[in-house]
Amino acid sequence: MSGFPGSFWWGTAASATQTEGAAPASDWRAWELAGRAPESGDGNGFATRYREDFALLAGWGLTHHRLSLDWARLEPVRGQYDRAAVEYYREVLAAGRSAGLRIWVCLLHSVLPRWFAEAGGFLAPDASQVWARHVDFVADTFGDLVFGWKPVNAPASFAARRYLTDQFPPGHVSRQEFAAALRAVHLATVHAALRLRGGGQPVASVHALAPISPADPSPGAADAARALDGVVWGSWLALARSDAFAEAFDHYGFSYYYAMAVDAAGGLHPHPSGLPVGPQGYVRWAEGLGLVLRRLGEELPGRSFLVSELGWGGTDDLARTKYLRAALAEVRGALGRGLDLRGVFFWTGIDNYEWLHGHRVQYGLFDLGRQPRGSAHAIREIITRT
């Protein structure tokens, strides 16, 4: 497979909780202790194996890696930063750079410090001030070791998981809280991007995007699909087009895992129908990535983009390999059409903890023992041909 420029970014992505385990002062750890989620343990052991892991990824031809800094480790008590955590993360970032990787840092990936969550999270009256202080602290403390920033992972998903399902803390199901949180987290993301741009590093978003269609021909399903599209796409595109925030991001990044069909009652269904459904309830459909790329080019002409997460969770690595090859063919097609697409980050390099499934669902190009899967060999072959 050719058609990728030599400057193309080949990366992996991961999060702190999923690779290090839940921080003791995080709301996710409290969720685990309450029996609401599988135990994360030490994630995948990254905290003691990060040098080895970075060398492994770089040795297989990957050039970039995105990780997150756990806010709950850095600031376990409001206003009190943990010196040991700061030094640990500085060592991690330095090790990644020494291995030859360009490290992108995400400031928030799914988990909050318990003190912030208990105060209401991004719905708290002083949330914007608390968040701005944290953003500035991270930029000042770690900016010299960072290649680029990705402020908040999947803002709409963050709000939906917390306020439309009972699967993430605080376990509320409230459309009113969801609407408020959706706007608050989107604004927190763009405000963070504007603050981070002052350091000169590139800043990219990470939106969870999907093609959305009605599950049946009924008017109710069409209305529900339009409403969901307004959340997944419209909620952030409005900010991207606004004069105040149009220049917040150097690159518009996104994750792609699946397409969604929605019925008149708002129920979500795997799409397309008739394909095998994986352990997390969706189907492998590489063509959906092509649809997302086409829409991005139409919605934001002249902008640059990143595939910030691309992967499939399951035990069938042959299926994963086939899917990733097909997805990269869609990327190659977008490049051929002239889309300014800078790179792809695979989720993930090494198997890790999955929020609702523990260690049962495998996304890694490498297993927990750091042994390469066939998909790792396939990706390396593609990279070496660019």
LOBANU-688094 format. One line per field, with one value per residue: residue number from 1; x, y, z of N, C-alpha, C in turn. Coordinates in steps of 0.1 Angstrom, whole numbers, plus 5000, padded with zeros to 4 digits. Layout:
! residues N
milo <- [NUM;...]
nu <- [X;...]
nv <- [Y;...]
nw <- [Z;...]
cau <- [X;...]
cav <- [Y;...]
caw <- [Z;...]
cu <- [X;...]
cv <- [Y;...]
cw <- [Z;...]
This chain:
! residues 386
milo <- [1;2;3;4;5;6;7;8;9;10;11;12;13;14;15;16;17;18;19;20;21;22;23;24;25;26;27;28;29;30;31;32;33;34;35;36;37;38;39;40;41;42;43;44;45;46;47;48;49;50;51;52;53;54;55;56;57;58;59;60;61;62;63;64;65;66;67;68;69;70;71;72;73;74;75;76;77;78;79;80;81;82;83;84;85;86;87;88;89;90;91;92;93;94;95;96;97;98;99;100;101;102;103;104;105;106;107;108;109;110;111;112;113;114;115;116;117;118;119;120;121;122;123;124;125;126;127;128;129;130;131;132;133;134;135;136;137;138;139;140;141;142;143;144;145;146;147;148;149;150;151;152;153;154;155;156;157;158;159;160;161;162;163;164;165;166;167;168;169;170;171;172;173;174;175;176;177;178;179;180;181;182;183;184;185;186;187;188;189;190;191;192;193;194;195;196;197;198;199;200;201;202;203;204;205;206;207;208;209;210;211;212;213;214;215;216;217;218;219;220;221;222;223;224;225;226;227;228;229;230;231;232;233;234;235;236;237;238;239;240;241;242;243;244;245;246;247;248;249;250;251;252;253;254;255;256;257;258;259;260;261;262;263;264;265;266;267;268;269;270;271;272;273;274;275;276;277;278;279;280;281;282;283;284;285;286;287;288;289;290;291;292;293;294;295;296;297;298;299;300;301;302;303;304;305;306;307;308;309;310;311;312;313;314;315;316;317;318;319;320;321;322;323;324;325;326;327;328;329;330;331;332;333;334;335;336;337;338;339;340;341;342;343;344;345;346;347;348;349;350;351;352;353;354;355;356;357;358;359;360;361;362;363;364;365;366;367;368;369;370;371;372;373;374;375;376;377;378;379;380;381;382;383;384;385;386]
nu <- [5009;5008;5011;5011;5025;5060;5063;5042;5024;5027;5012;5005;4980;4970;4957;4961;4947;4941;4965;4981;4965;4938;4940;4945;4931;4911;4879;4872;4885;4871;4847;4853;4858;4833;4822;4813;4827;4852;4882;4911;4937;4971;4968;4983;5008;5024;5036;5059;5072;5076;5098;5108;5085;5082;5106;5099;5077;5088;5108;5094;5087;5069;5061;5050;5033;5005;4997;4981;4981;4974;4952;4943;4964;4983;4972;4960;4946;4927;4945;4969;4998;5013;5045;5061;5045;5046;5074;5075;5059;5074;5097;5086;5078;5103;5116;5101;5107;5134;5135;5129;5103;5076;5059;5025;5004;4975;4952;4930;4914;4887;4886;4883;4897;4887;4879;4873;4852;4833;4826;4810;4822;4826;4803;4803;4802;4827;4841;4854;4874;4890;4897;4912;4934;4945;4952;4971;4991;4999;5009;5030;5046;5052;5056;5080;5088;5070;5056;5032;4997;4967;4938;4913;4899;4875;4851;4822;4815;4825;4807;4783;4787;4787;4763;4742;4742;4745;4770;4794;4810;4792;4771;4746;4715;4704;4690;4690;4713;4732;4730;4740;4765;4777;4780;4796;4820;4828;4834;4854;4873;4880;4888;4910;4927;4932;4947;4969;4981;4998;5024;5036;5036;5019;4983;4957;4924;4903;4878;4851;4838;4813;4795;4760;4728;4692;4676;4654;4628;4611;4596;4601;4625;4642;4641;4653;4679;4688;4689;4708;4730;4734;4745;4769;4782;4773;4775;4802;4811;4798;4813;4838;4834;4830;4839;4854;4866;4877;4904;4914;4925;4952;4950;4922;4913;4902;4884;4877;4855;4831;4799;4766;4732;4700;4670;4635;4629;4653;4671;4702;4718;4739;4756;4766;4737;4736;4762;4790;4788;4809;4826;4821;4798;4796;4801;4828;4836;4851;4845;4830;4849;4858;4835;4834;4858;4853;4831;4842;4860;4842;4828;4847;4864;4897;4910;4933;4937;4935;4936;4929;4924;4923;4911;4903;4885;4890;4894;4902;4927;4933;4910;4912;4935;4928;4907;4921;4938;4919;4908;4930;4932;4910;4919;4941;4927;4914;4936;4944;4924;4930;4927;4939;4954;4971;4981;4978;4968;4970;4947;4953;4988;4998;4980;4955;4937;4902;4874;4848;4851;4874;4903;4895;4889;4907;4928;4954;4983;5003;5005;4998;5022;5040;5044;5044;5015;5000;4988;5005;5028;5017;5011;5037;5048;5034;5041;5069;5069;5063]
nv <- [4988;5020;5056;5073;5102;5109;5125;5118;5114;5087;5073;5063;5060;5066;5064;5078;5065;5041;5029;5032;5026;5034;5065;5070;5093;5098;5102;5079;5058;5058;5050;5024;5012;5013;4992;4996;4994;4974;4964;4984;4980;4981;4991;4987;4983;5004;5025;5015;5005;5023;5033;5011;5006;5029;5026;5003;5010;5030;5016;5000;5017;5037;5072;5091;5097;5097;5106;5108;5131;5125;5143;5138;5126;5145;5167;5158;5168;5197;5225;5215;5203;5173;5166;5143;5131;5150;5149;5123;5123;5142;5127;5106;5120;5129;5105;5095;5114;5110;5085;5090;5096;5118;5135;5139;5155;5149;5167;5159;5130;5114;5110;5125;5145;5135;5155;5177;5165;5160;5185;5192;5191;5201;5215;5230;5262;5276;5263;5270;5287;5270;5250;5266;5273;5248;5241;5261;5254;5228;5235;5252;5236;5213;5219;5222;5197;5187;5178;5184;5194;5180;5189;5180;5148;5137;5155;5155;5128;5125;5141;5128;5102;5106;5119;5109;5082;5055;5045;5057;5078;5108;5090;5100;5104;5126;5148;5176;5182;5170;5186;5210;5202;5194;5218;5231;5216;5215;5243;5245;5230;5244;5269;5260;5252;5277;5289;5271;5274;5295;5286;5278;5252;5227;5224;5202;5189;5163;5147;5125;5109;5099;5084;5090;5076;5072;5044;5033;5039;5057;5089;5096;5083;5096;5122;5117;5110;5133;5149;5135;5138;5165;5166;5150;5161;5188;5203;5209;5219;5243;5259;5257;5272;5297;5332;5337;5313;5301;5298;5282;5257;5240;5217;5196;5170;5136;5107;5075;5048;5035;5034;5048;5039;5052;5049;5058;5062;5070;5050;5033;5016;4990;4997;4992;4971;4936;4929;4913;4917;4932;4927;4951;4960;4971;4973;4964;4987;5000;5017;5037;5054;5067;5081;5099;5114;5126;5142;5159;5174;5187;5202;5218;5233;5237;5233;5215;5180;5152;5118;5109;5087;5053;5021;4987;4967;4934;4898;4887;4889;4887;4897;4923;4932;4931;4950;4974;4977;4982;5005;5022;5023;5039;5063;5068;5073;5097;5114;5113;5127;5152;5161;5177;5158;5149;5127;5094;5080;5051;5033;5008;5011;4991;4965;4975;4986;4986;5006;4996;4969;4959;4940;4924;4930;4935;4959;4964;4967;4953;4927;4923;4913;4925;4915;4914;4915;4901;4923;4944;4938;4942;4970;4980;4972;4988;5014;5013;5015;5040]
nw <- [5000;4989;4985;5007;5020;5027;5049;5065;5095;5117;5143;5178;5203;5237;5271;5304;5327;5315;5309;5332;5353;5375;5392;5427;5437;5419;5403;5389;5402;5426;5415;5406;5432;5442;5429;5403;5380;5362;5379;5374;5380;5374;5349;5319;5328;5321;5337;5348;5327;5307;5293;5279;5264;5248;5233;5219;5203;5187;5174;5157;5137;5142;5147;5163;5194;5215;5247;5280;5307;5340;5357;5383;5395;5394;5408;5434;5456;5459;5447;5456;5444;5434;5439;5433;5413;5393;5386;5378;5354;5339;5335;5320;5296;5288;5283;5261;5241;5240;5229;5203;5196;5188;5211;5220;5241;5260;5280;5294;5297;5299;5328;5361;5387;5420;5438;5421;5406;5426;5432;5411;5387;5353;5354;5377;5394;5394;5375;5351;5358;5375;5356;5337;5353;5357;5331;5325;5344;5335;5309;5316;5332;5317;5291;5277;5270;5252;5221;5209;5216;5227;5239;5252;5253;5231;5236;5234;5238;5264;5279;5273;5283;5310;5316;5302;5304;5328;5332;5336;5361;5371;5370;5364;5347;5328;5307;5308;5323;5307;5283;5293;5302;5278;5263;5281;5283;5256;5254;5273;5261;5237;5248;5263;5242;5230;5250;5251;5226;5228;5234;5211;5201;5180;5182;5185;5180;5194;5184;5188;5161;5138;5111;5108;5107;5100;5116;5104;5079;5090;5099;5126;5132;5114;5125;5150;5141;5130;5153;5169;5152;5155;5180;5178;5156;5150;5174;5179;5155;5152;5169;5158;5135;5144;5148;5171;5179;5157;5150;5170;5168;5153;5139;5131;5148;5151;5164;5151;5151;5146;5128;5133;5137;5143;5161;5162;5189;5199;5203;5198;5171;5157;5127;5093;5091;5095;5094;5112;5147;5171;5203;5217;5207;5182;5146;5123;5100;5076;5055;5067;5078;5055;5048;5070;5066;5041;5048;5067;5050;5035;5054;5067;5048;5035;5059;5081;5091;5114;5119;5149;5165;5157;5155;5164;5187;5199;5198;5174;5155;5128;5116;5127;5114;5087;5087;5095;5073;5053;5063;5062;5034;5029;5040;5024;5000;5007;5009;4982;4971;4978;5004;5033;5053;5080;5095;5111;5141;5159;5179;5199;5209;5227;5243;5267;5296;5293;5298;5304;5301;5312;5310;5289;5263;5234;5220;5211;5190;5200;5224;5260;5270;5254;5229;5194;5173;5144;5132;5139;5124;5099;5099;5102;5078;5060;5068;5062;5035;5028]
cau <- [5000;5016;5002;5013;5037;5071;5061;5029;5026;5022;5013;4996;4973;4966;4953;4967;4940;4940;4978;4987;4955;4931;4947;4937;4923;4903;4865;4871;4889;4859;4837;4858;4857;4819;4818;4806;4836;4862;4895;4921;4950;4982;4966;4991;5022;5032;5043;5072;5077;5074;5110;5107;5073;5086;5116;5092;5069;5097;5115;5085;5085;5060;5068;5043;5025;4997;4993;4974;4986;4963;4950;4941;4977;4991;4966;4951;4939;4926;4955;4981;5003;5022;5059;5065;5038;5052;5087;5072;5055;5085;5106;5079;5079;5117;5119;5095;5114;5147;5133;5127;5089;5070;5048;5014;4998;4961;4951;4918;4909;4876;4886;4885;4900;4875;4875;4866;4840;4824;4821;4802;4829;4825;4790;4805;4802;4840;4848;4862;4887;4898;4903;4922;4945;4952;4958;4983;5000;5005;5017;5042;5054;5056;5056;5093;5090;5059;5056;5019;4987;4953;4934;4903;4896;4861;4842;4808;4814;4827;4794;4772;4789;4785;4750;4732;4743;4749;4782;4805;4806;4785;4760;4734;4708;4697;4692;4694;4727;4739;4731;4749;4779;4782;4785;4807;4832;4833;4840;4867;4883;4885;4896;4924;4934;4937;4958;4981;4987;5009;5037;5042;5034;5006;4972;4947;4912;4900;4863;4846;4829;4807;4783;4748;4717;4680;4675;4643;4624;4601;4599;4607;4639;4649;4643;4663;4692;4692;4692;4721;4740;4736;4754;4781;4789;4769;4779;4816;4813;4794;4824;4849;4832;4828;4851;4861;4873;4880;4918;4918;4932;4960;4945;4910;4915;4890;4885;4867;4854;4819;4788;4755;4718;4692;4655;4626;4630;4667;4680;4713;4720;4751;4754;4754;4731;4739;4777;4793;4789;4821;4823;4816;4784;4795;4807;4839;4831;4861;4839;4825;4859;4858;4824;4838;4868;4846;4823;4851;4865;4831;4824;4858;4874;4910;4917;4940;4930;4943;4929;4935;4923;4917;4914;4892;4887;4885;4904;4905;4937;4932;4900;4917;4945;4920;4900;4931;4942;4908;4907;4941;4929;4901;4928;4949;4918;4912;4948;4944;4914;4936;4924;4951;4953;4985;4985;4969;4972;4962;4943;4964;5000;4999;4968;4953;4924;4890;4866;4836;4854;4886;4913;4890;4889;4921;4930;4968;4991;5011;4998;5003;5036;5047;5047;5037;5005;5001;4985;5017;5036;5011;5013;5051;5050;5028;5050;5082;5067;5060]
cav <- [5000;5033;5068;5081;5110;5106;5133;5114;5110;5074;5073;5055;5068;5058;5073;5075;5055;5028;5023;5033;5023;5046;5073;5069;5104;5100;5097;5066;5049;5057;5042;5010;5007;5011;4980;5000;4992;4965;4970;4988;4976;4990;4994;4977;4984;5015;5033;5009;5000;5033;5034;4999;5007;5039;5020;4993;5017;5037;5005;4995;5027;5048;5085;5100;5090;5106;5101;5119;5133;5123;5154;5134;5123;5158;5175;5149;5177;5210;5234;5209;5195;5162;5167;5130;5129;5159;5144;5111;5127;5148;5116;5099;5128;5130;5092;5094;5122;5103;5073;5095;5098;5131;5132;5147;5154;5152;5171;5153;5118;5106;5109;5138;5144;5134;5168;5185;5159;5162;5199;5194;5190;5213;5222;5238;5276;5281;5253;5276;5292;5258;5244;5274;5272;5235;5242;5269;5246;5218;5241;5258;5225;5202;5224;5221;5183;5183;5182;5190;5193;5176;5193;5171;5137;5134;5162;5151;5115;5128;5146;5118;5091;5111;5124;5101;5067;5053;5037;5066;5087;5105;5080;5107;5104;5139;5156;5190;5182;5167;5197;5220;5197;5194;5231;5235;5208;5221;5256;5242;5225;5255;5278;5254;5252;5290;5291;5263;5279;5305;5280;5275;5238;5225;5220;5194;5184;5148;5145;5112;5112;5087;5086;5087;5074;5066;5030;5028;5050;5065;5103;5097;5079;5107;5133;5113;5110;5147;5153;5129;5145;5178;5164;5145;5170;5202;5209;5215;5226;5257;5267;5258;5282;5310;5341;5337;5301;5295;5296;5276;5244;5238;5205;5190;5155;5128;5092;5068;5034;5028;5042;5046;5041;5056;5047;5070;5064;5074;5038;5032;5002;4988;5001;4987;4959;4923;4926;4907;4927;4929;4926;4963;4963;4978;4965;4969;4992;5009;5027;5048;5064;5075;5091;5110;5122;5134;5153;5169;5182;5196;5211;5227;5234;5244;5230;5202;5170;5141;5106;5108;5073;5043;5008;4978;4958;4921;4888;4882;4899;4887;4907;4937;4936;4934;4963;4985;4979;4988;5019;5030;5026;5051;5075;5070;5079;5111;5121;5114;5138;5165;5165;5179;5149;5149;5115;5085;5075;5039;5029;5014;5004;4979;4963;4982;4985;4992;5011;4987;4955;4955;4936;4913;4935;4938;4968;4966;4961;4944;4922;4928;4908;4933;4907;4919;4908;4903;4937;4952;4936;4948;4984;4983;4971;5000;5025;5013;5017;5055]
caw <- [5000;4989;4985;5019;5019;5036;5061;5072;5109;5121;5158;5186;5213;5249;5282;5317;5335;5308;5309;5345;5363;5381;5403;5439;5440;5408;5404;5383;5412;5435;5407;5407;5445;5444;5421;5391;5369;5365;5385;5363;5384;5369;5335;5312;5334;5315;5347;5351;5314;5296;5284;5270;5255;5238;5223;5211;5193;5178;5167;5147;5127;5146;5148;5172;5204;5223;5261;5288;5321;5349;5365;5396;5400;5395;5418;5441;5465;5452;5450;5461;5433;5439;5433;5427;5400;5383;5382;5370;5341;5332;5331;5309;5284;5283;5277;5248;5232;5238;5220;5190;5193;5190;5221;5221;5255;5263;5294;5301;5290;5306;5343;5368;5402;5428;5444;5410;5402;5437;5432;5400;5374;5345;5358;5389;5391;5392;5367;5340;5365;5379;5344;5332;5362;5354;5317;5326;5351;5326;5299;5322;5338;5308;5277;5271;5266;5245;5207;5205;5226;5224;5252;5258;5244;5228;5246;5234;5245;5278;5285;5271;5292;5324;5319;5295;5308;5342;5331;5341;5372;5384;5369;5362;5334;5328;5294;5311;5327;5295;5274;5300;5302;5264;5260;5290;5279;5243;5256;5280;5251;5228;5257;5266;5229;5228;5260;5248;5214;5231;5235;5198;5197;5174;5190;5177;5187;5193;5185;5184;5150;5132;5102;5115;5098;5106;5116;5095;5071;5097;5102;5139;5131;5107;5134;5160;5135;5129;5167;5173;5144;5161;5191;5174;5147;5150;5186;5178;5142;5154;5175;5148;5125;5150;5148;5184;5181;5144;5150;5182;5166;5141;5132;5136;5149;5154;5165;5143;5155;5141;5124;5142;5132;5155;5158;5167;5204;5203;5205;5188;5165;5148;5113;5086;5097;5088;5096;5125;5158;5179;5217;5223;5202;5169;5135;5116;5087;5072;5046;5075;5080;5043;5049;5079;5060;5031;5054;5072;5040;5031;5065;5070;5037;5038;5072;5082;5099;5119;5125;5163;5170;5148;5160;5166;5198;5198;5199;5161;5150;5114;5113;5129;5103;5075;5089;5095;5059;5046;5068;5056;5020;5029;5043;5011;4991;5010;5005;4968;4967;4982;5018;5041;5064;5084;5101;5117;5154;5161;5193;5206;5207;5236;5250;5280;5303;5287;5309;5308;5298;5319;5301;5281;5250;5230;5209;5209;5180;5208;5236;5273;5271;5244;5217;5183;5166;5129;5128;5140;5112;5087;5099;5099;5064;5053;5071;5056;5021;5026]
cu <- [5009;5006;5002;5026;5047;5069;5049;5033;5019;5024;5004;4991;4970;4962;4960;4960;4941;4954;4985;4978;4950;4939;4939;4928;4913;4888;4864;4875;4878;4848;4841;4855;4842;4813;4811;4815;4846;4875;4905;4935;4961;4980;4973;5006;5030;5041;5057;5079;5078;5087;5111;5096;5076;5096;5109;5085;5078;5104;5107;5080;5075;5067;5062;5035;5018;4994;4986;4981;4974;4962;4949;4954;4985;4985;4956;4942;4939;4937;4968;4987;5013;5035;5063;5058;5043;5065;5085;5069;5065;5095;5099;5081;5093;5121;5113;5102;5128;5146;5130;5112;5085;5058;5038;5008;4983;4959;4939;4913;4899;4875;4889;4890;4887;4870;4868;4853;4829;4818;4812;4809;4828;4812;4792;4806;4816;4848;4858;4875;4896;4904;4914;4935;4953;4959;4971;4994;5007;5013;5030;5052;5060;5059;5069;5096;5079;5060;5043;5009;4974;4945;4924;4899;4880;4852;4828;4806;4816;4814;4783;4774;4785;4771;4739;4732;4746;4762;4794;4801;4802;4773;4747;4728;4699;4700;4696;4708;4736;4741;4741;4763;4785;4787;4797;4820;4837;4840;4854;4877;4889;4893;4910;4932;4940;4949;4971;4988;4999;5023;5043;5040;5020;4996;4961;4935;4912;4885;4860;4835;4824;4797;4771;4736;4705;4681;4664;4638;4614;4605;4606;4622;4648;4651;4653;4677;4697;4696;4706;4732;4743;4745;4768;4789;4786;4774;4793;4818;4809;4805;4835;4847;4830;4841;4860;4870;4878;4895;4923;4927;4940;4954;4932;4912;4902;4893;4874;4867;4842;4810;4776;4742;4710;4677;4648;4627;4644;4676;4690;4715;4732;4747;4767;4749;4736;4754;4779;4795;4800;4817;4819;4804;4784;4802;4819;4834;4841;4855;4834;4836;4860;4847;4828;4848;4862;4838;4832;4857;4855;4827;4834;4868;4886;4917;4924;4935;4940;4933;4935;4934;4917;4921;4901;4895;4882;4897;4909;4914;4937;4921;4905;4927;4937;4913;4910;4936;4932;4906;4918;4939;4919;4910;4936;4940;4915;4924;4948;4934;4919;4933;4938;4950;4968;4990;4974;4976;4963;4959;4943;4976;5000;4985;4967;4940;4913;4880;4855;4840;4867;4897;4909;4890;4902;4921;4944;4973;5001;5003;5004;5018;5045;5051;5038;5026;5007;4997;4996;5026;5030;5013;5028;5054;5045;5037;5063;5081;5065;5074]
cv <- [5012;5044;5076;5089;5106;5113;5129;5110;5097;5073;5063;5064;5060;5069;5069;5064;5041;5021;5023;5027;5036;5052;5072;5080;5107;5096;5083;5055;5047;5048;5027;5004;5005;4999;4984;4998;4981;4972;4972;4983;4986;4993;4983;4977;4995;5023;5028;5005;5010;5034;5022;5001;5018;5033;5010;5000;5024;5027;4999;5005;5038;5060;5094;5091;5100;5099;5112;5119;5133;5134;5150;5130;5136;5166;5167;5157;5191;5219;5229;5199;5185;5162;5154;5127;5138;5154;5131;5114;5134;5137;5108;5107;5128;5116;5090;5102;5115;5091;5077;5097;5113;5129;5143;5145;5158;5156;5165;5142;5110;5107;5122;5135;5143;5147;5177;5179;5161;5176;5202;5193;5203;5220;5231;5253;5281;5272;5259;5281;5281;5252;5253;5274;5259;5235;5249;5261;5236;5224;5246;5247;5215;5207;5222;5207;5178;5187;5189;5187;5188;5178;5183;5160;5136;5141;5158;5137;5117;5132;5135;5106;5094;5114;5118;5086;5067;5045;5044;5075;5101;5095;5087;5104;5116;5147;5170;5191;5179;5179;5208;5215;5197;5207;5235;5228;5213;5234;5254;5238;5236;5266;5273;5255;5266;5293;5283;5267;5289;5299;5276;5261;5237;5220;5213;5190;5169;5146;5131;5113;5099;5092;5082;5086;5070;5051;5024;5040;5059;5080;5105;5094;5090;5119;5130;5113;5124;5153;5148;5136;5158;5178;5160;5154;5185;5209;5215;5222;5241;5265;5268;5269;5296;5319;5339;5324;5294;5291;5288;5264;5245;5227;5200;5175;5148;5113;5086;5053;5027;5039;5039;5047;5043;5054;5059;5072;5068;5062;5037;5017;5002;4991;4998;4974;4947;4920;4920;4919;4923;4930;4939;4968;4970;4969;4972;4974;5004;5020;5039;5058;5073;5085;5102;5119;5131;5145;5163;5179;5192;5206;5222;5228;5242;5242;5217;5193;5159;5130;5104;5095;5064;5029;4999;4968;4944;4911;4883;4892;4898;4897;4921;4941;4939;4947;4975;4987;4986;5003;5028;5032;5038;5064;5078;5077;5093;5119;5123;5125;5151;5169;5166;5171;5145;5135;5106;5080;5062;5037;5014;5007;4991;4978;4970;4979;4992;4994;5001;4972;4950;4952;4925;4917;4940;4948;4969;4960;4951;4940;4927;4924;4915;4925;4912;4910;4909;4917;4946;4951;4942;4963;4988;4982;4983;5012;5025;5015;5032;5062]
cw <- [5000;4989;4997;5017;5030;5049;5069;5086;5112;5136;5165;5197;5225;5260;5295;5324;5328;5308;5323;5356;5369;5392;5415;5442;5428;5410;5398;5394;5422;5428;5408;5421;5449;5436;5408;5378;5372;5371;5373;5367;5380;5354;5326;5317;5328;5325;5350;5338;5303;5287;5274;5260;5244;5228;5214;5200;5183;5169;5156;5137;5130;5150;5159;5182;5212;5236;5268;5302;5330;5359;5380;5403;5403;5406;5426;5451;5458;5456;5455;5450;5439;5431;5426;5414;5389;5378;5374;5356;5333;5327;5319;5296;5279;5277;5263;5238;5229;5229;5206;5186;5196;5199;5221;5235;5255;5278;5301;5292;5299;5321;5349;5382;5410;5433;5433;5407;5413;5437;5420;5387;5366;5346;5370;5385;5388;5383;5357;5346;5369;5367;5338;5340;5359;5341;5318;5333;5342;5316;5304;5327;5328;5294;5270;5266;5256;5230;5203;5216;5220;5237;5259;5249;5244;5238;5246;5241;5260;5285;5284;5281;5306;5326;5311;5297;5323;5343;5336;5352;5366;5382;5367;5348;5334;5315;5297;5315;5315;5286;5280;5299;5288;5260;5268;5286;5266;5245;5264;5271;5242;5236;5260;5253;5227;5238;5256;5235;5217;5232;5222;5193;5190;5184;5181;5186;5186;5195;5181;5173;5144;5122;5110;5105;5105;5105;5107;5088;5078;5099;5116;5139;5124;5117;5145;5154;5134;5143;5171;5164;5149;5173;5186;5165;5149;5163;5186;5165;5144;5160;5165;5138;5130;5149;5160;5185;5168;5143;5162;5179;5153;5132;5139;5136;5154;5156;5157;5147;5148;5135;5133;5134;5144;5151;5164;5181;5209;5205;5194;5184;5157;5134;5105;5093;5089;5088;5110;5136;5167;5194;5224;5216;5189;5158;5129;5102;5083;5063;5054;5077;5067;5043;5059;5073;5049;5037;5060;5062;5035;5041;5068;5059;5040;5051;5071;5093;5104;5123;5139;5170;5159;5153;5160;5178;5197;5198;5185;5154;5134;5109;5116;5118;5090;5076;5088;5080;5051;5050;5062;5041;5019;5031;5030;5001;4994;5007;4990;4963;4971;4996;5025;5054;5068;5090;5107;5130;5157;5176;5193;5203;5214;5243;5263;5286;5295;5298;5313;5307;5305;5308;5291;5266;5245;5218;5204;5196;5187;5220;5249;5276;5261;5232;5206;5177;5151;5125;5129;5128;5100;5087;5097;5084;5056;5056;5063;5041;5018;5024]
